Amino acid sequence: MKYCVVYKTRRKTGVYLFVEKKGHFERIPEGLMQELGKPELVMMLPLNNEKNFNRVSHHDLVKGIEEQGYFLQLPEKEENLLHEHRSALGLDAMPPKKEF
């Protein structure tokens, strides 16, 4: 059975790093590793079925790991309820800045 290993970082909420083997970070760009900080093991994920994982398609995950040596999952864009409310009222999402 084929697995990948999932890591998270405390520096970036909602960012997950998928790699082929535990502790194998050699193919990940140095700048990315510095930005992520020390990865924390979350789980080992079986890749033997075609099921999607969370917001990641099985195809994209396997392709990323095979081609780049890793797959990076970024958090979803956060909703801005104020912008949505203003838009529903027919107003600009952001009020104009006042000059003093």
Secondary structure, DSSP 8 states (H G I E B T S, - for coil): --EEEEEE-SSSTT-EEEESSTT--TTS-HHHHHHH-S-EEEEEEE-SS---BTTB-HHHHHHHHHHHSEEEE-------HHHHHHHHTTS-SS------
